[in-house]
Amino acid sequence: MRYLLESPHTKEECLRELDEILEEGADVLNKFNWACASGEHTGYAIVDARDESEVLTMVPAFIRNKAKIIKLAQFTPEQIRSFH
């Protein structure tokens, strides 16, 4: 399964979130893109996982209650045609 993970945080929480994700290792850090430099303090990641609870473990515990997880899907041309 593929998911979009949004991890919003405040300016004050920003460095703590970055530090805690860095502690998980470069492989986890490299899954994220950050909008913080634009003033939108949110990390975004598209990840493959078994379920939403596995995705949630990528977010530091202190901020998990703010995380948003969206299940993604791709459509084939045939599926799109069948929607009509």
N, C-alpha and C positions, 0 to 999 in steps of 0.2 A: 504494500500500500504506500502511496505517496501523499505527503502532507505539506501544507504551508504552515509554518510556525511564525507567529508574530509575538515578539517579546517587548512590549512597551515598558518604559521605565522613565523616571524623572531625571532631570539633569543631575540632581544630587545622587541618584542611584547608579548613574552611568558607569563610573569607574569601577564600582564594586561589581556590577554585572560583568563587565569586561574582564576583570581580574579573575572572577570565579569561573568564567567560561574558559579562559586561558589555562587555568589550573587543570581543567579536564583534558587538555592536550590540543595540539595544533590541528588534529583531525576534526575535532568538534568546532574549534574556532573557524576553520576554513569553510564550514558549512554556512556560516552567517555572513550576511551583508548588513551594514549598519547605516542608518540615516541620521545618526547623531550630529555629524558635521553640518547637516542642513538645518539643525534645530529640531528635528523630529526624532526624539529619543526612542527609537525602536530598532530592534534587531529582527531580521527576516532570514528565514532558512527554508529551503525545500529539501525535505528528507524522506528517505524510504525507511519505513518502520513497520513492525507487526501491528501496532495499535497506537491510539492516542496517548496512552500512559507511557509508552516507550519514548514517544516524542517529548513529552513533558519533562522527562528526566534530563533533557539537554539544557533546560532552563534552571538557573540557580534557585534553590528552595525559597529564598526570601521574596522572590518575584513571581513564582508559579501561579499565584492567584490572579495575576494580570495577563497571563499568556493566553493567546488565542490560537487554536489549532483548527485548520480547515482541511478536510479530506479532499484530495484532488483526483481528477480522472482525465484521461485523454479519450477523444472520440475518433473513430475511424471515419473515412469518407462514407462508408456504407451506413454507419450509425446515424450520421448527420442527415443523410438522404431519408432514412427511415423516420426521422422526426417530423417530416412534412406530411 
